[in-house]
């Protein structure tokens, strides 16, 4: 009888923990259906100093994701 009570207590605790974890995951932010999109230009680029940004970088950044690159390549 004691074993059955212990098993029931473990089952109830497991169910409570499962519901608690599901509520936490539901409260998490939902993923967006599209990736984040940044504006063109050196001030929005990460990992490059704006002083190192030249005309080719600017034109390449403005053309992305177009299929045709700028004509000055």
N, C-alpha and C positions, 0 to 999 in steps of 0.2 A: 504494500500500500504506500509506503514512504517513497519507493522508487517511482511509482506512478505520479505522486504529488510533485516530486522533483522534476520529472519529465514534463508535467503540465506547466510548472513554473518556468522552466527553460523555454518551452514553446511560447508562453505568453510574453516573456521578455524578448524573445526573438521577433515575434510579430510586432511588438511595440517599437523595437529598434529598426525594423524594416520600414515601418510607416514613417518614422521620424526621418530616416535617411531619404526616403522618397519625397517628403515635403521639402527638405533642404535642396534636393536636386531640382524640384519644380520651381523653387524661388530663384534659381540661377538664371542669369540673363540668357535669353533665347538667341541663337546665332542669327545673324542677318542673312537674308537670301542672296546678298551680293557682297563682294569684297569692298573694303574701304577704298575710296578713290581720292587721290590728292590732286591739287591744282598744279599746273605746269610752272616751272621757274625755280631758280636756285634757292629762294627762301623756303620752299616747301620740300626740297630734296634733303634726304638724310645721308650723312656720310661723306659729303663733299663741301668744302668751304666755298661760299659764294664768290670769293676772289678768284678761285680756280675755274670758275664757270666761263666758258667761251661761247662764241657764236654757234659752233657745231653742237655743243651740248644743249644750247637753248633750242635750236631747230629740231634736234633729235627728240628732246623732251616734249616739245609741242606737237610733234607728229605722232607720237605713240598713242594708241596702238594701231594707227593706220597701217595699211599693208605696204604702202610705198614710202621709202625713206626720202628725206629732203634731197633736192637736186644737186646740192653742192658736194656730194661725196665723191 
